[in-house]
């Protein structure tokens, strides 16, 4: 009788979400409703994270305090070879849609084939495809935050067996098509992994990632569509997740190329993994229309060629990387997912220590140009001038980060995390801010 009362309630929760990172359950949900006659299974779970952080900086203050950084309801339904998953967040006091997708799986002679459609992470990143509940750090690295693609609406094909993993798909630029102007651009992303060693005792994998994105949405200025790409990261924290210190805006961005390489090695009590990420951005704009729009104004130029020299447009390249390691003092062995090519989180009572180094490079400076703080702009030889009107230099900042942490899992549902991160910033805009110290803790439970 209880089962028949519970089923409508759970179904209503799931349907209400449709009206309104592997990115799936981090552990097996405890609430399961099964219908063996129909080969149907429905689950519901939740996850909550509460963080506290203390920050110390050289000059510009960062807001210490506590915050709810994650609060989710998660549902799934499986039927024969079909699987549906939905994930909704309420951590900031308002509804936010996370992952929602449909997946079909088929076992083949050489491995498993999966076809996936919906809203989920672009596959071209190991870090961003690892759920926050399975991370061994309070935050992903700054490099992953700045350069890895996030959730997108798309279609994917996945193949895996014991030694190979391939995940590739096509995606839309905007899941709601509600951009101020322009049509939606498209992207392609993929991640490919080879596992020369993969058994119960140890796993070693190497992989590569690639993504191409065409940016087609933006805002209209002077009757010209202006696109933009924003890159940035927090100080590897969520309590004050400002990206003011490490960020870059790239107006007129058109084509984005991401290339990455990764490795992962794990035994029962030890793991290490890392990624290198390279991003190249080309730009495009309608110079003729912008030149004509300025004719007769104080900003008018004598010729199109003069306008183009005064408003140069160039390409930009950035890169970053991280490497992390963990040692389990006691607890169940570290687990690896063949279907996602990812390291899983702690399971059951366990204690581990972890360490990470990351580098994020968002400076792409033209040799000889100097930054003038009063105008927040770079100039040739550091001399103030009205020509050229803009600079090709991008001073988003370079940052080195080092983290030490300890994690204790009471059981498969509750965990506490404590870490210290030192960030060393090099950004002309924040010339008095070099050192950032972050001491933070997290209480997490999930079921």
Secondary structure, 3 states (H helix, E strand, C coil): CHHHHHHHHHHHHHHHHHHCCCCCCCCCCCEEEEECCCCEEEEEEEEEEEEEEEEEECCCCCCCEEEEEEEEEEEEEEECCEEEEEEEECCCCCCEEEEEEEEEEEECCCCEEEEEEEEEECCCCCCCCCCHHHCCCCCCCHHHHHHCCCEEEEEEEEEECCCEEEEEEEEECCCCCCCCECCCCEEEEEEEEEEEEECCCCEEEEEEEEEEEECCCEEEECCEEECEEEEECCCCCCCCCCCCCCEEEEECEEEEEEEEEEEEEECCCEEEEEEEEEEEEEECCCHHHHHHHCCCCCCCCCCHHHHHHHCCCCCEEEEEEEEEEEEEEECCCCCEECCCCEECCCCCCEEEEEEEEEEEEEEECCCCEEEECCCCEEEECCCCCCCCCCCCCEEEEEEEEEEEEEEEECCCCEEEEEEEEEEEEECHHHCCCCEEEEEEEEEEEEC
